[in-house]
Structure formats: C-alpha cells, structure tokens
Amino acid sequence: MNILYDCFDPADKTPFGPVWAGKPCQIRIRIPAACGARRVRLTAEGLDVPLEKRGTEEAYDLFGTSFVPDRPGLYFYRFHIWDKNGDYDLFRAGNGTNIGVGDLWQLSVLPADYQPPEEYRGTVYYQIFPDRFAKSGDCDLTGKLKPYTVRDFDTFVPRAKNATDFAGGNLRGIMEKLDYIKSLGVGVIYLNPIVLAWSNHRYDAADYMRLDPMLGSEADFTALCDAAHERGMKIVLDGVFSHTGSHSVYFDADGHFGGGAVSAGPASKYYKWYDFQDFPKKYTAWWGVEVMPCVNELDPDYMEYILGENGVVATWLRRGADGFRLDVADEIPDAFLAALRRRVKAVRPDGVVIGEVWEDASNKISYSVRRTYFTGAELDGVINYPFRTAILNFAAGRDDGHALAATVLDIAEHYPAPALDCTMSVLGTHDTERVGTLLPDKNARRAAVFLQFALPGSPVIYYGDEAGLTGGKDPMNRLPFPWGREDKELQELYRQAAALKNAHPALRTGDIRFDQAAGGILRFTRSCPEETVFCELVRDTGAFSVEVC
C-alpha cells in the first residue's frame, strides 16, 4: 500500500492551485495504518506546518491540517513523516508519492489584493501585425525614419532581413475592418508595436511617445480606440521596454535626433539608460542585435519616463489604449513589472498587463532569478506557450492525449485561476510558424482550434490564420492579409469556436477535469457555478462536441 496524496484531488488539497495570503489552505494525506505513523509535517523553505491525525479510514490513517499562509511567495514542499520504523521525507511522483526521492509539490501564495480584471477572463483576442493587416488611403510620411520602401500591399512578399520594406498597413485600414473582426467573436484587439521606429516590426522604438507616421496620426489612434470601444472591443498595445532602437531619440547612433546617448555622450540625459563597455561602439544589446540596445530598466530617469504620471504608459492609456502586452517580460526586472502594473491600474483600473513568457511562468527562473509574476502581483496573465506546444503535439499525432492533459493540469494547478483565464492562448504568432503550415491537415487544424478555444485561457487569433494564411518562420509568417481570397470554411470554424467560448461561462472561467486523454480522444469537463460543460474531441476526424450537463 502506498502513501496517498494528490494535489489535484480537492479531498487532498483545497483550494486547487495557488492560495491567497490570509486565506485557508487545507491539506490531507493518507498513510497505511500498518506504518504506525506518529507525526507528519508539511515542510518547505519558509514554511513548516504540522498535520494532526484525524482518524482511520479503510486501513489508512488520515492526517490533515488547515493553515493560513500570511506571506506571499512560492513554496516547494514535501512531507516529513515519523512512523514506527523511523522518519523519512515523502516526495511527489507524478500524481502520486515516493519515499526518499522525487519532485517537490508547488504552492503559490498570492498577495491578498491580487486580482486580474474580470472582463478579460476567457475573452477572444485578435492579434494584428499593423503593417500587414489592412491599408486605407495614404498617410503623411513626414517624420518617417529613412530609409524606407513602401511596396504594393496586395502583392507584398517580405524579403529576408529587409526591415525597411513596408506593405503600408495603417490604422485607418484596421478601423475599416472592425466589423469583420467583431464578427469573429473578438473582445480584444492586440496590436504589435505602433510607435515610431525604423523597422517594419517596430520592436526598435525610436520615440515611445509618437505614433509611427506610416500608421497614421494620433487622431487616427484615438478614433480607432473609440470605434473599437463602441463595438465592445478593447485595444491592447505591445510594450517594448527592455530595449530601444539604436536609431532613436534616446540612443541616436547616427546623430539624426541630437541629444542621444551616442550623439551627445555622457552629457546626454539618456546616457545612463544604456550599458556601454567601450563607448560608443561596444554596449549591451538585446541578444547581441546591435540595432536594439538594452536599457537599464531600473534607472530612475528611465522608470519615470516610462512609468511616471505623465510617462509613456499613462500617455497611451489616456489616448485610448486599454492595456499592454509586454515584450520579453522575462528580461525585465520584477520591480519594473510591478511598478508598470500599478501605473496601469492607477490610470485605468480595468486595464490589463500580459507578459511574454515562453515557459511555466509560475516558477520561471530568468538570469538566475526566480521570477514573481504572480506572487508579486506583476502580471495579470502571460502568453500560454506550454498549451501551444501541447496542442500542436496532440493535433499532429505526436501525443495520444496523455501529455496534453498533464500539461494542462500542471499549468492549471500552478497558475491563479483568474490569471490562467486571462492568459493569452496562442497557436500562431509573429514569432512562430503559422499554424496552417505546422498543421496542413484540415482535421488536425480543426482539433487544434477547438482545443485553443475550449481549454482555459483567452484564445488569440493571429491575423490571417482564420483566413488560411500559411507561412514559415519570420518574415514569411508576416504576409499581408489575403482580402478577397479568404478560406471561408476556416473562417466559419473560428466563428463557431469563438461563439462557443463566448456563450458558455464554463468555457471562459470554469475549472477543468479530464475524463479521458488517450488514443487520440479527449473528453474533459469545464465547470463553474453557472454551468458544467462536457467537451469531446476525436483527433483523427477533427469532430468535436460541446454539451451542457
């Protein structure tokens, strides 16, 4: 007989997943009575909780506790047991236990006031790479950084490593397509960077305060936000705060602006933003890419410029944005992230902050530092790449369902439920090959789309995926939207999946339990106080069903 403890079982641990500081956590462990267990403690660095014997049931001694953690943090725990033969540590082995060796269980304790915004939980996103979605008219290009080439939108094909080729997509083009976006069931539009920049991807900010002229005017941005809000949709911007562009007001490598760190040297007010090893030629750059010099995010002047009362974040929120998706959040210090979220909430209490994190964000270690995205109330959610990997592996036949279920349950157990619901669940992005290229089989694609929308989180449609766009790695994953040549059947699939998500509270915010995850068949239940929804998916045929129980 084994010692029994399953952190996924509410009889053994309540609540499921993280707990809030000041709220009780209940633990139960079952030890064979023949062991003669005398004492049990739950132990971790910074946490030591005794369990008391609560009786015997079916040849097992029951030990339990109800304790109230008072300090936010991440705790990795095991049990220490004293019985008639001595004492030993009990570790995790999958969903079971093992004596002496194994893994630790994880317990996240959250700040009492941490609560991601309700209106973003389980909503549908639409991601737009602004240069490639839609174009309407011509914009005043006065002030656009040179050199640049504007090519024909409808026939545009990206040329590798040519960052100054533009298709000419703009904000007025997006505004004219808002009804189309709304017809997909979308609640949030996420825009890749829109600030003045030298490149077409605009992750090399030249001036955080200015809209890139290629996209239009500040009035165009406000009009877009107003029009989206009128249709019940929100606008989330890409915040790129780990680095700037070398061709920028701040770094000014070519002296175009004057007063930058390079053009003015140590006398520049921006000089301390950067880490020069041998001025001006050697400096820290994002992944060594010289046109993207890293900033010292905790420099007081930089923090004030970005996060001050009239800083970059507050300015764009007041212009109409509803929140930010933060580029490379795992390369930005925790203190900066926490301050950014506080500024967003101060300006727009219902604003959202999502971080780009590719791994399990609850226990992420970045540059030798254990991150505190949730336990430090730094982010409302992240990008759910673990789900993406699991879905694609299942849909492509590399997993029979077991690994997908294990991944989903691990993330669901590690993430606070409101943050999991706010997490952006992606299949394709501007950084990955398009899902249509990865899953050319229609049934596999149907299976993947259904899971993206039916599993916990906020599904993200990468512009054009729903229209049948394909493409490999950057830059071929950034082709213009194929207006007039859309795959209507595929569009209808996305509309159907979004309609299910929007119609069922359980699919937006419910918990999840798997009844079957094997043989290419998934059966799982999503439950919330309002309803319980049973979902079934057969991978090989792409057939899925949703039934309210």
Secondary structure, DSSP 8 states (H G I E B T S, - for coil): ---B--TTSTTTEESSS-EETTS-EEEEEEEEGGG---EEEEEETTEEEEEEEEEEETTEEEEEEEE---S-EEEEEEEEEEETTEEEEEEEETTEEEESSSB-EEEEEE-TT----GGGTT--EEEE-GGGT---S----TT--SS-EE--TTT----TT-TTEE----HHHHHHTHHHHHHTT-SEEEE---EEESSSS--SEEEEEEE-GGG--HHHHHHHHHHHHHTT-EEEEEE--SB--SSSTTT-TTSSSSSSTTTSGGGSTTGGGS-EEETTTEE-BGGG-TTSBB--TT-HHHHHHHHSTTSHHHHHHHHT--EEEETTGGGS-HHHHHHHHHHHHHH-TT-EEEE--SS-TTS-EETTEE--TTTTT--SEEB-HHHHHHHHHHHTTS--SHHHHHHHHHHHHHS-HHHHHHSEE-S--TTS--HHHH--SHHHHHHHHHHHHHSSSEEEEETTGGGT----STTGGG----TT---HHHHHHHHHHHHHHHH-HHHHH-EEEEEEEETTEEEEEEEETTEEEEEEEETTTTEEEEEE-
